[in-house]
Amino acid sequence: MNWDDLRIIAAVRDEGTYAGASARLRIDETTVGRRLARIERALGLRLFEAVDGVRKPTRQCDMVLAHIEAMAAHAEEIGRIGESLPGPVGRLRIASTSAIAEEVLAPRASEFLRAHPGLTLQFLTSSDNVKFSRWEADLAIRLRKPDKGDFAISKLAEVRSYFFEPAATTAGEAMLCAYPDELGGIPEMQFLRAKRLRARCVTDNVRIIQTLIQSHHAVGVLPEHSCADLLTDRRLRATLLPKRRDVWLLVQNHLKRDAATRVTIDWLRACFQDAAQRG
């Protein structure tokens, strides 16, 4: 059953004619008749009888209308849910890498959602970029600036990175953890290339690099939000990279002025600021 079709039954009952229902619902009169005939075939029932030029509901139609009226009441209540919640209301899909979602956003999500009960966040995590042009996400956090696209883009943050090496051995004796060749332009890889070490582990997963560095037998570069425990490890030596990495925010154009989107963007910026202060 299609809700738009079911509303036609109630309109014909109230107006008494197809023409009246057509004017009320602002659809063509022939469409009213066609949709009613479709419902009657689906139900195996006759819904209206013509009495003195007026469409009168049959007994079976009255039973159907009782359910339609209940559905209409529920639909009205659904529409009022947003009115009962303080602040902006909406559901937003945020695409990012797993590391950013787990280490920057998730630790601060609970407080944000409690402060905005009308909001729902869906985290989309992947190493591959979502197809933003195909509406697979509402917001996206990117570590590389897109060349072009039909969306709003702004710098979200600048992230510091640290080079870690075992304090008891030289960098040449430790295993190098590097990022894939397609990430050769990022500051982390530029720094590592200057070390002239052969990569023994190649990955775009910062958790893998983090785990190997924690073994005290590997060297690698990590963003500040992945370094909390490592910076206090006395068996490791940390060097702050001179160049920071830009983080970019993509927003679907139709959401730029949406209240729920604006408050979420402010929260995303605050997440990175807080992560930088703790790093």
C-alpha angles and dihedrals in degrees: 000000000000114000092217090055093047091054088060090062091057092045093052090048091051098042099035095220140062089238092055092048089047092055092045095050095034095233132121117279092232089054089056092054094043094051093046090051089051092053092047090053092048093049098036089230138117108233104185139027125201109239117174091335094310128108108237121191117242122231090261090050090055088057091050091047091055088061092043091054090050090050091049090052091051091048090053091050090050089054090054096053092088090052091058094054121080117235129004122345127211150099117251129189113214118195120200143131117288091248094056093045094047101038105029108026108026097057089056100036099086095059092045094050092046089054091049109040092174093063130087122189125201115195116211110193126188142130088233120073116252116240096260093180089060093055094248089142139019096212129019131191112210131185091204125051112244115237093227144335145148095268141082116267130189137162108267101185148329112243125205121219133204132211111220128199134164110272093217098051137045121256090247091062096050128080115258118230109201138176121247120279092253087067092053093120097060119103092245093060093042088056094047094049089058088060090063093215126147112247112240095178125034121189143133090216109102092196090063091050090046092053093049092049089051088059087068090228100089140063127212148135124260134180116253094253089062096048108070098110095033095057091060094046106108091199089067131068116214126201121190111229113237093226125062126214121239119231117205132205122212119198128184107248096235090057099052094101097031112123094222091050094048094052090046092051090051088052092050091053090048090051092058093043091053092046090052092051091051094044 
